[in-house]
Amino acid sequence: MRWDRYQTLKEQLQFTDQQLQERSILPIHPSFRVLALAEPPVVGASTNSKNSQQWLNAELLPMFLYHSVTPLAKAEEMDLILGLTPNVPTEAAEKLLHLKHSLQTANDPTAQSLASSLSTRQLLRICHRLSHYPNESITHAVNKACLSRFLPRLARAALDRGLDRSSIHDTVESDESVDLSCIVKDGVLTVGSVSAPVYNPSLKIKVPDVLFFNNPQVKAAKFGHILVVDEADKAPTNVTCILKTLVESKEMILADGRRIISGDIFSCHSVDNPKPTAELSMLKQYGPDVPEATLRKLVAVFGELRSMADQGTITYPYSVREVVSIVKHLQKFPHEGLANVVSNVFDFDSYNKDMREVVYEVLHKHGIPVGAKPTSVKLAKELPLPQIEMTGHWTINHGGNDSRKLLCPTEKHLAEIKGPVFLRVQSYPCRRQESRALTFGEEKAHWQIPINESNIICDVKTRDDVLYVATCNPVALYSMREHGDTIKYVDLYDVFPKTISGVWQPCVTIAPLGSPLDGQVVLHEEQTNTVLHVDLVTGAVRRLMLSPHTDPPYTKASSWWNSKEQQGGHKMCHEFAHKNWLLFYKEYSNQLEMLDVLKAQVHTVSLPIKLKCVFLVAEDRWLLLESTTNKKFLMTKATADSDVYQLHSISEDISVGPGHANSSDDVPLPDMVSCEQLPNENLSIAIGQNIAFPNRILTDSGSFAQIIVGFPDAVSPIEVYSFTRPVNLTSIKNNDSGPHTFLRGGFRTNSPRRQNCASLLSANQVIRALPPSKVPLKDVYPRDVTPPMTAGYLEVVDLNFKKVKYVPIPRSKSLSPYTNWLSKVSETDVVMAVLDSGAVVTVDMGGEVRLWETGYESLQRSLTEWKNMIGTERPVQITVEKESGQDVTAPKHGKIDPNNAPHVGGNQWAGGTGGRDTAGLGGKGGPYRLDSGHTVYQVSQAEKDSIPEEVRRAAREMAEKAFKDRLKEIDMSEYDAATYERFSNAVQRQVQSLRVILESLQAKGKERQWLKNQATGELDDAKIIDGLTGEKTIYKRRGELEPELGSPYQKAKRLRVLADVSGSMYRFNGVDSRLERSMEAVCMVMEALEGFEPKFKYDIVGHSGDGHNIELVKADKIPKNNKERLKVLKIMHAHSQFCMSGDYTLEATDSSIKDLAQEEADEHFLVVLSDANLERYGIRPERLANVLTSDPQVNAFVIFIGSLGDQAQRLQKTLPAGRTFVVMDTKQIPQTLQQIFTSTVL
């Protein structure tokens, strides 16, 4: 009772305090006050605002005296922190306060919401921790306090930007990146340095010896242990109520009335999914007999699916539980295919087409053949090799009178080293795609190197499992691992010397070095003889000057192209680069320069002959060809320790059949000579004799392969065995006028620098890349099959099985316009090399890297594994084939059955199967296909082939007419259809991803209605009886109810895409394809939003120098078909071509924000597509930043899709965090839009 009323009652009744207390009447102390803390209400907040909860109502207003407490200033908060935690490092506290106040004062609501996670209490906890552990990472503490692992990507990016601006860098390795060992030994589990006994259920003793054990909660509370509640989100209601109470009130009430109260801190810790190595180790425990390759595929697939769930591309977060279930199943049923087992897990997504395609794409990317059949094997056709025959002898002249004249003196000097210059080593993601997803072929995998369309691939080399690729326009170097996930890139354009002449077309050769120089390469430019040493780890680049008195290369630049035939080019022999020495020479010169890279020492060998080419057949034996007569010489050392080299001439006795060379002068030049010999077993199989001799494989244009038995070590005459070609390759002119030649930009008259020939000694194969004109396509493909468009063919010569096959290499996606330059690099559109694993790697001129498997045994093994992954199909189909005996007459559509009954055979009904003349499936002679959804009965191929030509022609004409009628329905010509598909096909996958994202979006607006079961408010008439029984929640009040999952939108979300159609888009489209990228983005938005009208109301507006409000798509008249969408794209292209110069980005953005703010919608989004060309018109970034944040109701974002240099990156740093994106690849736009749509959850 209030103090004054208590005194009045006491005086009236003349009772003492003790008498009143016996009657349970107690006074309230006069100093008692109720102090309530709350956030101030926002006056005039709209119903859709996040701060719209008006707790200050008419009932509460007269009950309190109100005082407004201003937030602590930065200096006051600093004094408070240093006073309560005196041992905290002052610098750390200042950085934390700077971060908090910079987030608080930002105009961005995302940053302000992050600042609420860094309250004074939270800062005190962080500083208290830092005072005891001063070496801990501040970044880790802030991320933990803000739970950044669960933040949307925009909010996470804003936090990272704030940390960077506050000079808070993660210099200490975080706890999450520390690998902890997990060991179970003698019933004790040890994780890192923490140990705990393993629970043993056998300790429970049955009745009558009853023992009572404290539950884990009591044990944890009694001994101070940490209580782990696993999978709390799946707990029953009674448990979640206790957990909710524990989180809200920081205490737990036990059954006997005791309370477990909170300690000094209650914090949340995020536990991420296991790392790939840890997950692989765990899966090995569940499936010890499952192949490790299968486990790696599963780890990669589910790792990517989880990352897609984090990005919002898919909705279901596939956990470790699904992987464990798959591995357990494979362990128990090893003969069931991996594809079948995996498809069972993803069957619940089969009803959502977009989701299924996204998931299947990930499975196919990692080589799990879901949907493939065991019969889907497409290996290249094998052709027989001609009979091997001995075609001549070589004789090495070791003695004689001329031996003294052929001694070659050597000079030794140190190479001059200039540098180093440190260049930036950039990293790009390597999106490797397995090629055996649906069909099995020689191609294993492929991925794309990030190069521009005008660049030219000039060389590829391998070392262990690392690939090195060089480009020459501009000169750059890429490196990647066979199974890696990153591509390293070094731009060398500024390092290579420039020439005065504008005709310089460099060609670079790579030489990867070996231990201890792993990860380092030597680059050689063949025209200027520039030698660079590049370290891809540190980015250090050094120039090696082989000759001390050479003129700078640019002084000769004006003359090299005038007399190139006489001068020749510089060459580098890299066969023994793994031993860190290289050989350099110049065509038509008489000098060799051997470079020891480790010692930086150059040995210059003077020769009595002029060189044509050099092959390193052994470390101390080199095969030389003289320039005028093509005579062969073998160079050896006079003695092992001598610096003098001796030159031995080789006499050739050639005896070949007609149509080929019959003298040593006319013998074709070798394209490749192996530096190692065939194993004795492979040699015996290839020749057909059981012999064991030194040997080398030689290839030239006149033979598939030559085996030189006895070379280079034998003294006796050396035998030459050849698989002679029917036609010499040099006699085949590239004179076809087919599409291959046209697409390659003309004919090739120059001799290419890359012969693209290699030997696989382990598989006893010779691999060569050939253009289509030099491949016997008539023997490879059936007569009625048109050969595919290819970049070339891999000619695989198998010496074990005496077979040759031609594997088509898919055509390049893009090709440099410098066709003359291309023709000097390679005869085909690819360069090739061989990996140590036995795989062949090709890189086409568009930058597509492909791995090929050609060895017979490895192909057999891979095919078995591939079929095992598919598994055996349980349902068995019995096919009964019989002749129908009916002839075709004339094609027709057929009658339409109103009951849609299945019709088999006959020629009356449309949509039947196995019939003739009518539109259907599986029959013969019909005009076009028509599926009615019934089981298909197939007519044999022999019957289909017997159809007369006039019937075929009539059916084809009728099909073309039907197709044109369909186009007329949408008023689109054939050309328009092809044009639209060029944009649409480029973004089909992105459209599917964006549709999955749009499906998962939920309404944000909340409807005000009566909330029942409340503890305060108005009395609910339906709860009067419950109130009599003691129920407390018998009130109702008006409030905003969260929308249920999947409930229909009360108001649609409003989206406007503001596209840049200014003249700079058209002008610089040839530089970075910005206009095409903008048109693809608009096409993607229109296709993805089709069918989402209840959720999204959108329009598309353009801006250019002509104005800021150019209507492209109206909100009430959106495109319905491809023709209308193509019309929008054509308007964009035409407007950017003919509009006036100028920039209305600011005016268009400001006008669109004002227009959107006037409309009622669930949420308002403005996406501005623009290039970063604002500096030209004097537009400062601060003005654009103010416009973007001018109205809090409209979420405005800018996507820069074009940039000259680093314009876009510089703008992004100055604009508000999370409001700008730099997207130079259309594939990234769905993820960017997903970040935009989920940016308002905070």
PyMOL commands that set and color helices and strands:
alter all, ss='L'
color gray80, all
select helices_A, chain A and resi 3-13+17-22+61-63+74-84+90-104+109-117+120-132+138-146+148-150+153-165+175-177+201-203+216-223+232-234+237-249+276-286+292-311+320-332+338-345+347-349+353-365+401-403+553-556+564-567+577-579+664-666+680-687+729-731+739-743+772-774+777-780+819-825+856-870+941-945+949-969+974-986+988-1000+1021-1028+1063-1067+1069-1072+1074-1088+1122-1138+1145-1157+1175-1177+1181-1188+1207-1214+1226-1237
alter helices_A, ss='H'
color red, helices_A
select strands_A, chain A and resi 182-185+188-191+194-197+251-253+259-261+382-384+389-396+407-408+410-414+416-422+426-429+433-434+443-448+457-463+466-472+475-481+486-491+508-512+520-525+530-535+540-545+570-573+581-586+591-596+601-606+611-618+621-626+632-637+645-654+672-673+695-700+703-709+718-724+757-760+765-770+790-798+803-810+830-834+840-844+848-852+912-913+920-921+1007-1014+1018-1019+1035-1041+1053-1060+1096-1104+1107-1113+1164-1171+1194-1202+1220-1222
alter strands_A, ss='S'
color yellow, strands_A
deselect
rebuild
show_as cartoon
